[in-house]
Amino acid sequence: MASVSHDRQDAFRGFLNQIQEVPDNAHGFRERTHLTDVYIDSHISGRLPRSVRFIIGGDYLHGTGTARGADFDYTTPLTGPQVAVVSSPADLDFHIDDSRNFFGGYTSAEWTPLERLRLDGGVRLNITREHQQVVDGGAGTSDQQTRTDLRPGASLGAIFTAWQQKQDSIGIYVNYRDTFKPAAIDFGIGESEGGELILRPETSRSVEGGLKGRLLDRRLDLEASGFLMNFSNLVTAASVNGVPSLINAGSQRFTGFESGLAFFLQKHVIARATYSFHDATFTNFVQDFEGVPVQLAGKHVEMSARNLAALGVTYSPVRGFGGGFEVSYAGRRYLDKQNTVSSPGFASVGLNVAYRTPRWELWADASNLSDDRDPVSESELGDSQYYLLPSRRVDVGFRLHF
């Protein structure tokens, strides 16, 4: 398998950095980025005696990225009806050139020693090399960095069918994973925080266990699982020199459990319900706040709700009118990394309706009917700046089947 992708972006953005009617109370940037990736994968699979299936293969990714940009100060009024008039910088004198080569050899096997027991295992060797050069034409400086990583990864798992009767069954499973992922390229304009041009790769070790079942002649699907993950070098957004940038966020621990069920009722009606509890905390992360380094160990990861739930019912016939509703809930979450401010939980309601024929389908989806605008994610400018839940929205569509 082989693939080639190319992406171009042209950004012209500005951000208020002083809530005062003073000159140069905002900072902006103009940046053009080009990304090209070439990916190749090849593997073979087969069977061995004693009910063993295997896969052996390797893949390679070559990527290049370039960015040309410039940042600037400007003055913007604080009143809504007025609009700041800003000219785009003509000289994009800040240059970033990045080249990446990732190679991985992998193998995995699946063994069924008993009719009700299946064991899975796999290993992967990751070899990565990345080079980045940054030239600041305005300051007359140039810097470069090369990073090479050699890191194995592994996974182990088992699933046991504890009970089976006709079409119904209950299975118990457990798995362990050790993963490695090169970080995203930081195309932020300005010096990278900590002096590193290339971000450290993201790594994690996790264990998960639970059960899956199908009951009532396969009309009821249920699942429940618990998990523990230690994550290092999570890439997160920050503001460096007044413009968006990326940094490594030390180490975190994610624990909790997830559950869900789907009930297939008569006459094309499906009811679904989910509930999860997530406890996401920093275990080692020092960040600068107004010039003071602060250790965030023990603090909860911002914008991470501990309680999440959803309930929905859908009527989906082959032809004719159908529709349904869904209610989702996100619990209280902290809005900042120091856990000084929190936001209460909120619920969101959505509806959908459709009319189907064998040849065509007309549908409409309505989301956030209450039009609440709760904060749901942190902006790319980092701490204490947020994106809100999208306002009430209705989408209408038409599908024609050939």
Beta strands, then each sheet from edge to edge (+ up, - down):
strand 1: 2-16
strand 2: 26-48
strand 3: 52-74
strand 4: 94-114
strand 5: 117-136
strand 6: 141-165
strand 7: 168-181
strand 8: 202-215
strand 9: 220-232
strand 10: 235-240
strand 11: 243-248
strand 12: 251-264
strand 13: 269-284
strand 14: 286-289
strand 15: 292-295
strand 16: 307-315
strand 17: 320-330
strand 18: 333-334
strand 19: 342-343
strand 20: 346-356
strand 21: 360-367
strand 22: 375-378
strand 23: 386-388
strand 24: 393-400
sheet 1: 1+ 2- 3+ 4- 5+ 6- 7+ 8- 9+ 12- 13+ 16- 17+ 20- 21+ 24-
sheet 2: 10+ 11-
sheet 3: 14+ 15-
sheet 4: 18+ 19-
sheet 5: 22+ 23-
end
